[in-house]
Amino acid sequence: MRSFLAITVVCLLACTASGYYMTKEVKYADKPFLEKQKAMLEIFQYVHQPELHTHLWDDQKAFDLAAYKEHFTKPQVVEEFLRFYKYGLLPMEEIFSVYNEYHREQAVALFHLFYYAKDWDTFYKTMVWARFHVNEGMFVYAVTVAVLHRADMQGIVLPAPYEIYPYYFFNDVVISKAQRYKMQGFYRMKKADGVYSAFIPSNYTGYYVHSNPEQRVSYFMEDIGLNAYYYYFHADYPTWMGGKEYGLYKDRRGEFYLYQHQQFLARYYLERLSNDLGTIPTFSWYEPIVTGYYPYLRYYNGVPFPARENYHNGYTEKHDVVQEITDYERRLMEAIDYGFIILPDGTFVNITTPTGVEYLGNLIQSNGDSVNKRFYGYLEKVAKFFLGGSFEMFNEFRAVPSVLERYETAMRDPVFYQFFKRVIGFYYRYLDTLPSYKYDEINFPGVKLETVEMDKLVTYFDNFDADITNAVDVEVFDENTMKAGEMKKFGKMAHYQGEDFVLYARMPRLNHLPFSFKLNVVSDKPQKAVVLVFLGPKYDQYGNAYSVNANRENFFQLDHFLVDLVAGENAITRNSQDFSWFVKDRTTYFDLYKQVMQAYNGDYKFPLDMSEAHCGFPARLMLPKGKKGGMPFQFFFMIAPYHAPEVERFTGYDQTLSCGVGSGARYIDALPFGYPFNRKINEATWFTPNMVYYDTMIFHKSETEVNSVVV
């Protein structure tokens, strides 16, 4: 098939390159911003070592939180936190869990301190004080959520979560090797540019144990980019956060929650098909859970993550929990079937309209904008406790969460997808109560998508390096004894016996070659339109071709962008590197800190853009693996009329610096998420001139084969 990578196409249109989360605009940091950025990077270094930076130790001793109360926009948040502090916070080195009610209350109180600090000086002093007095996991969580939600922190780049807490992303084999490198004093480490570096091979759980067929896709489930994205998704929309104060409801958070998880399932299913696995298995609350999971992870304090054996029988020990879960599920299904939900005062709210999905999503997630958590409960929280194989603790401050009970690790477990298959079943149960789209509702009068051309699709595994130096303990940084030249060049990097060092975990991760498509569109007049691009399976695991309606749940959305059509012919060319909601790999902590220091000293311009945005899906995982000889898939392209959103996009925030969470202006248009697959498909009215199904093949190659091909 003809390649468009090296062809210049003159398009008879103007189209935006930005989508849900990304823009190509770039700004550059000034000195005040770099001071903030430098401080944020330093505060996340070695969070389990309270005396790492000597100047921070001095700063926190001079800070009196109670006397600083008037420096907060809500002074009462200081009193709220100090009550917890007086009567006992979660001790240091205990395992923090946001699902634990006691932990969460304290974390929210700590978040309020950071969120309501009047200015950067107050935020910084409070953060430094908390760094020495608050549980490490709670501290990282509260600071992360505060930075993502404070308007004056837009553009701040936090270290990747897998580099702050490597324990949640890399197995014990990797962590142990990293610690041995440190203890053995750079044995067999090479020095480059004045820094000792070691690259530790890392692999996935399926490499060590083949407990069940699900391990074939461990490279997808345990991908650090995917799990980091899920962690940030919940940091942007914490379940405990809601109301007018934060404005998360403006982003259609309930609908977004459901659609996001439906997309996870669709993408996971494409990967399963690439590995000769069938549909996502189902389970019963009353029967043993067939799929076990052995995470091979351990917490910093040495406690291993709980494992769940195959055919785990939780019902015998937790039958009361099962009763609670089934009560929640029954009430949700009754709300869908009756067409209304019950408020705490006994009144009814109609959810039979298309906007009713927002109510349903909030109820299922039990988030801060749910209208009746008391009755509809906490399905996700209770179900993850039951399914994860963890055990109930009898100390209110102690917890050993399973991988399902941590947002950083939940997607590693195959049962995550099995559980959300049930949850998304409620979603489709609701959507199927809405009428199918009529021909006139999906047709675009005067517009025809005539032909599609596309490059060859090729996937491969290549090595990716993550900075896991935070997995080891290091010497205290004594700024008074460090050489001025070292400080100017690197700042405060990890060092041992006076030598700087960095440890990397090197793992094979799925990737793909860039590709382009070309749409030839005819329009009878100039008009705005949106282009919708989905990828789905062609056949099921038995080789049977999917019917249109049965396949609608399996499509993964790749792009959604705005175009200005002209009268006559339009050639719309789009490269995968411009797809709207995908982002490239994160810069490692070492390189990020070095860039900040160089910019701080005037030797570099530090860029501020959305190319590594925390709210973007990893571009590596855009395509499923496919097969060596090629595997059939199908794209779905649709040109739809532009429907302006209630609030113009990018209103209220700088799209170069921020994802716009809580602004109500994140989305390109007012279409429902998943349109047009969000309704049951009536084939008699489905096929319109403005849509095309395009058959393609995805080829999987070795990295050597890919590098030997001249594009």
N, C-alpha and C positions, 0 to 999 in steps of 0.2 A: 504494500500500500504506500502511496506517495507520502513522503514526509514534508511537514510544513515548518520544521525547526529552522531550516536555512532559507526559507522563502519569505520575501517581504510582500505582504498583501496590503493593498490600499483599500481600506474599508470605507464604505460610503455611509458612515455613521460616527457618532461620538458616544462612547460608552465609558462608564465609570469602572475603574479597576478595583475599587474597594467594595467590600461586602459587609457581612454581619460584623466582623471584628477588626478588619485590617484596612489600613490605608497606606499608600506609598509615600505620603508626605514625610519629610524629615525635618526635625529641628535639632539644634545643638545646645548642650547644657552650658549654663553660665556658672560662675564661681559659687554663688549661694546654693544652686542646685547640686553641684558637685560635693559641697560640704555635707549636704543631707545624704547624698548617695554613698559617700565614703563612710559616713557614720552607720548607715543601715547595713552595709556589707560587713563592717567590723563587729557589729552587735550580734550577728548570726554566726560568727566564728566560734567553734568549739563550745556550744551552749552548755555543756556539762562541766566546764571549767570556769568557775566564777572569778578567778583572779588572773585571767589571761592578760588583760591590758591594765597595767598599773595605773594609768591616768583615770580609767573608769572606776577603779576601786576608790580612788580619792574623790572623784565626782559624786559617787553615790553616798559616801559618808557625810558629805556636806549638804545633802538634800533632806529636807523635812517635809514629807508629803502633807501632813496635817496643816502645817503653816502655809502651804502653797495653795490652799483651797480656792482662793479668789482668782486664781489663774486658769480656772476651768469655766466654760460657759454654763455648766450646770454644777455648781459647787457641791450639791448633794451626792454626786457620784463618788466624791472623796470619802464622805462619811459611809456610804454604802460599802465601799471596798474595805475601809479600815475596820468595819464590824467583822468582816470575814477574817481580816488579818489578825485581829485581836483574839478571836476565838479559835483560830487554827486553820491555816490554808493547807492545801494538799502539799505534803512534805516533798522536799527535793528528792529527785531520783525515783520517786514513785511514778508509775505509768499513768499518764494523763489520757482520759477518754472523754470525748465530747458527748458520748452517749450516756455517760454516768451523770445522773442528775446533780450530785454534789459538785462534781468537777465543773460541769457546765455553768452552774450558778456563779462560781468563783471566776471562771474564765470570762463570762459576760460582764461581771463587775470590773474586771481588769480591763477588758475592751473599752468599757465606758470611760475609764481614765484616759486612755489613749485617744479615743474618738472625740471627747469633749475638751481636750487640751486647747487652750485659746490660740496658741501659736507654736512654731517649731521649737522654740526654747523650752516651753513647758513640756511639750511632747518628748523632747530629747531627754530632759532631766528625769522625767517620770519613767521613761523606758530604761534608762541606765540604772535607776534605783531598782526597778522591778527585775532587771537582769540578775541581780544579786539576792533577791528576797522571795522570788516566786518560782514555783516548779518549772523546770525547763520546758517541758512539752506544752504546758499551759501558756508560758511566756511566748513561745514561737507562734502558737495558734492565735493568741490575742493580738499580737503585733501585726501578724500577717493580715488578719481581717481588718484591722484598723487602717493599715496602709492602703488596702484596696478600696476603702470606703471614705477616706478623708479627701476632700477636694484639693487640699494643699499638698497632697502627696502624689498627684497625678504625674506619671512619667518615671517615678522611682522604680528601679529594677531590683526586685528581690532575687536572691540566689535561688536556683531551682530547688524545689523541696527535696529532691533526691541527693542534693549536695549539702543541704542543711542537716538532714537526718538520713544518712545512707542506710541505716539499720532497717528502714522500712521498704527499701527498694532493692537491696543486694543481699544475697543469702549469706549464711554464717561462714561459708568457705571463703568468700571474698573478704569479709570483714576480718576474719582471723588472719588471712595472709597480709592484709594491710597493717595490722597491729604487729605482726612479726617483722615486717620490713622496718618499722619504726624501732622496735626493740633491738634489732640486729645492726642498727647504725649504718644504714645505706648499703648493706651488703649487696653487691651485684647491681646497684643502682648507677645510672649514668648521669653525668652532669652536663647540662646544656644551658648556655646563657647564665651561668652562675647559680643554677638551681638543680638539685638532684631530683630526678623524676623516675618513677616506676610505673609500669603498666601491668595491672593484674588481670588475668583472664577471668571473665565472668560468663556464666551461662544460666540457663533457665531451669526451673524445677524438673521439667521433663527430661533433662539431661541426666539427673541423678536418680530419679525414681520413675518408673512407669506403672503407677498405681492403677490407672484406668485410661481408656482411649482419649479422654479430654486433654491429656498432657501433650497431645500432638500440636495443640495450638497455644502452648504455654508461652511461646515467643510473642504472641499477640496479647494474651491476657496479662502478662507480666512486663509488657513494654513500659519503660520508665516514663516515656513521654505521655502515653495514654493515662497512666495512673496519676501523673502530675496534673494533667488536664482535669481529671475527675476531682482531685483534691481542691483545685482552684474553683471549679464549678460550684462546690459547696461553700467555699470561702466567699465567693461573690454573693451567694444566696443561702446564708446559714438558715437552718430550720428554725432557730430561735429568734431570728430577726424579722420584724414585720411592722405594719402600721404606716401611717403617713410620714413619720419621722425619717424613715429610710427610703420610702418610695419604691420598694422592690415590686410592688403590685403593678406599677406602671409598665413594667417590662413583660407583663403577661406571664408571671413567674410560674403559675400553676400549669398553664399550657406548655410552657417551655420545659418544665421538669418532666412532664410526660413525654413530650416529643424527643427530648434529649435521650431519654432511656430507650425509647423505641428505636432511635438511630443507633445506639450502642448495640442493640440486639440485631438490627439489620446488618451492621458492619461485621459483627461477630459471626453471624450465619454465613456470610460470604467467605470468611476465613475457614469455617468448618467445612464448607463444600470443597475448598481448595485442598483439604486434607482428608477427603473421603469420609467425612463424618456427616451424619444426617441432620435432621432438625434438632433444635435445642431440646433436651429431655425434659419431661415433666416429673413431678414428684407429688407425694401425698404427705400431709402433715401427720398422718396416722401410721405410716409405713416407714421402714428404715430408709434413710437417704443413701441412694446407691453410690453417688459420686463422693469419694473422699478427697481430701486435699492436705498435703504435707508441705507447709510453706518454707521450711528451712530458714526461717527468720528468727532473730532474737532481739529483744529490747536492749537498750544500752545497759541496764542494770543486770543483764545476764539471763533474765527470764525468757524462755523460748515462747514464741507464738503458739497458741493451742493448735493442735492438729485434729483433723476429723478423719477417722478411718472410713474405708468403704463400708457401706451398709450400716452407717451410723444410726442407731435407734435412740433418738432423743425423746420420743413420746413416752417411754416407760418412766423416765425421770422428770419430764417437764410437761406432763399432761395438762396441768393447769395453764401453762403458757400457750399450749395449742388451743385450749378453749378460748383464751383471750384473743388469739390471732383469728380464729374462725368467726368469733363475734364481730370483729372489725370487718372482715371480708364480707360477711353476710349483710351488715349495715350498708356498706358501700354498694353492693350489688342491688340491694333494695332501693337505694337512692337512685341508681341508674334506671332501674325498671319502673319505679313509680314516677320518675321524672321530676322529683323535688328532693330537697334536703331540709332537714329540721334544724332550726336555730335553737340556742339554749333556752329561749323564752317560749318555745313551742310553735313559733310561726314557721311557715313554709317558704322556701325560695325555689322558684321554677328554674330548672336547668335543661329544659328541652330546646333551648335556643343555642345557636352555635357558640355563643360566649359562655355557655354553661360549663364548658370544659375547664375554664379557669377555676371555678368553684371546686370541681372534682379534683383537679390536680393539687390544689392547696389542701384538700381534705386527705388525699392519699399520702402526701408528704408530711402532713401534720405540721405545717410550717407556721410562721408567725402571722400569716394572713388567712389561716384556716378559720372558718366561721363557727366551728363547733368541734374542737379537739376533744372535749369531754366525752362526747357520744361516739364520734367516728375514730377516735383513738390514735394510736401510734404504731401503725402496721409495720412500717419499715424498721423501726427501732427494735420492736419485739421479735420480728421475724429474723432479723440478723443475729440477735442473741441466740435464738433457738437453732438456727441453721449453722452457725459458725463453729459449734462444738466447744464454746467456752463454758465456763462454769460460774455460778453465782458466788460472789464474794460476800463475806459476812462482816467485813470492815468497810465502812462507808467511803473511805478514802482509797481503798485498794482495788485495783482492777487489773485483769489480764485479758484485754480485748482480743478476740480472734481477728483474722485479716478482714472479715466482713464488717467488723465494727470500727474500722479505721478507713477514712476516705482515701488515704494514701495507698492502701493495700487492697481495698474491697474488690477491685476488678481482677485481681489475681486468681480468685477462687471461681471455679466453674459454676458453683451453686449461685453466685451472684447473678448470672445470666438466667439460670433456671427460675430463681425467685422473681426477677423482673419480667420474665415471660408471663408469670401469673398477674403481676401488676399491670403490665401493658395489655393483658387480656381484658381488664376492667376498662382501660382506655378505649379499646376497639369495641367493647360491648356498648360503651356510650356512643362512639362515633357511628356505629351501625344503627342507632336509633334515629339518626338524622337522614333526611331523604338524599338519594343519589343526586349528583349534579345532572341537571338537564343539559341538553346539547348547547343551548344558548348561553349557559353559565360557564362553559369551558371553551367554547368556540371564541375566536378572535376575528370578528367580521372584517374582511378585507385584507387579512394577513395569512400567508401560506408559507410553511416551512418546507421548501422543495427538496433539498438534498443535504446530506451530512457527509463530511470527509474527516478522517481521523488518522493520527499517527499509530504506529504499532505500539502496543502497550507491553512494557517489559518491567518485571520486578526482580529484585536480587537482595541478598543480605550483604551489608557492609559493616565494618567495625565503627563503633561510636565510643568515644571516651568521655567519661564523667569524672569530675574531680571529687574524690571521696576522702580527701585529707581530713575532713571532720570526723572520720571514723576512728581516729587515733588521738591520744592525748599528747600534748606538746608542752614545752617549757613556757614559762611566763614571759610575755613580751615586756622587757624592761626598756622603755623608750630612752632612758637616760644613758644606757650603755650601747645602744645600737649605733652603728656608723651613720653619719649624715648621708653618705652616698647611697647606702642600702635603703635608708628611709625614703630618699628622693626617688629611687628607681622602683621599688616594689611596695613601699609602705610597710605594713605589718603582716608578712606572710608567715606560714608555718616554718619553724626552724628547730633544729636539734643540734646541740653542741656548737652553736654559732653558725650552722649551715641552713640555708633555705631548702625546702623540699616540697614536692607535691606528689600525691598518689592518685593514680587514675584507675578506674575500672573500665576495662575494654570488653565490650560485648557485641555480638552480631545482632543487628537490628534490621527489620524489613525496610526496604526502600524501593524506589522505582525511578526509571528514567523520566525526565520531563516529556510531556506530550502536548499536542495541540489538537483542536478541532476547528472545523470551519463549517458554519451554517449559512446556507444560501436561502435568504428570506425575501419574499415579495410582499410589499405593502401598497395599498391603494392610496395612501396619503401619508404625510409626515405625522408621526405620533410617538409618544413615549411607550415603552414596553419593558417587560422584565423577561429575562431568559432563565429558565429553570432546568437544571441538569442533575439527573439521578443515575446511579449505577445499581443494577440488580442482577439476579441470576437468570439464566435462560432455562436451565433444567434443574429438577430436584435431584436428590441423591441417587435416585433410581434411573436417572436418565430421561424422565418424562418431562415434556415441555410444560411449563406453568401456564395455567389460564390467567387471563388478565387480572381478574378480581383476587384470585388466590395469591397472586404474586405481589399485590400492592403493599403488603407489610414488609417486604424484603428489600425495598429500594433504599439505598443510602444516598443522601443528598450531597452532591459535590460542589454545586455552585448555584448562585442566585444573584444576578446582576442586572443593572439598569442599562437600557440602550435607547438611543433616539433614532427611530426608523425614518428613512426618507421615502418619498414616493418612488415606487419602482423597485429595482433590485438592491438588496443589501447583502454584503459579505461580512459576516460576523466571525472574526477569528479570535480565539481565546487560548492562552497557554495555561497549563496546569499550575505554573508558578504564580499566576495571578488569581487563582481561585480564592474566593472571598474569605472564607473562615478558617483557612489553613495557615499555619505558621512554621517557620524553619526551626531547626534545633537550637536549643538554648546555648548561649556562650557559657563556657565553664567559669566557675568562680575565680580560678587563678587568672584567666585572661580578662575577665570583667574587672577584677580589682586592679589589675595592672593598667588597663585602659583608663580607669578612673584616676589613678595616681598620675599617669602621664598627662591627662587632661588637666588635672588639678595643678600640675607644675607647668602648664602652658605648652606641652609638647604634642598635644593631640586634641582633636575636636571630638567630643563624646556625643554620638548621635542619639537622638530620642525619636523613636518610631515604633510602629506596631509589628515589625517583622518577627519579633519573638514574644508577642503578646501572650500573657498567661491565659487569656480567654480564647485562644485559637487552638483548633484541633491539630495534632501533629501531622505535618504534610507527608511524613514518611508512610503513614498508614492510610493514605488516600485510596490505594488500590489493594485488593486482596492478592495473596501470593500467586494464585493461578497454578499452572503446571508447566513442566519443562517443555512438553510438546504443544502447549497451548491449551487453554480452557475457555469454553464459550461463556460469555456474559452478554448483557445488553445494557446500552445506555438508553435513557429516556430524555428527550429534549422537548421543551414546550416554550412557545412564545406567548406570554399572557399580557393582557392589558395592565397598565400601571395603575394601582390604586394607592393614592397618597395616604400615608399614616396620619393619625390624629395630630401627632407632633412631628414637625419636620425633622428628618434625620440629622444627627449630630448637634441638635439644639441643646444648649446647657452644658456642654463639655467640649474639650479639645480632642478631636478624633485622632490627632497625632500622638497623644499621650495617654489616652484613657479608653477603656472599653465602654464607658457610659452606663455602667450598672446603676439602676435606679433612676435613670433620666427619663425613661419612657420614649427615648429617641434613638434606640439602638438599631431598629429594623428598617430595611429599605422600603417596605411597603406594608399594607394592611392585610395581606393575604394570610389565611390561617397557616400555622406550621404544617409542613408536609403536603400542602396543596400541590396537585389535585388528588393525591392519594389518601387524603384524610376522610374521604367518604366512600361508602360501598360503591363499586363500579357496576354500572349497567352497560353492558357491551353494546346494546342497541343505540345508545346515545354517546358512546365514549370517544370513538375515533373521529377526530376533527382535523382540518387542514393545518392547524397551528401546532401539531404535535407529531413526533416521530419516535418509533422504537428503532434503535440501531444496534445490530448484532456485531460483536467484536470478540477478539480472543485476547487473553492475558497470558503471556509467556514468562515463565520463571527461569532465570539464568543464574549461573555462578558469577561471582564478582569478577573473576578472571575473564569469563566470556564477555561480560559487559564492557570491561576495560579494553578488550581487543577489538571491539566494534567501532568503526569510524562513523560518527553520526554526521 
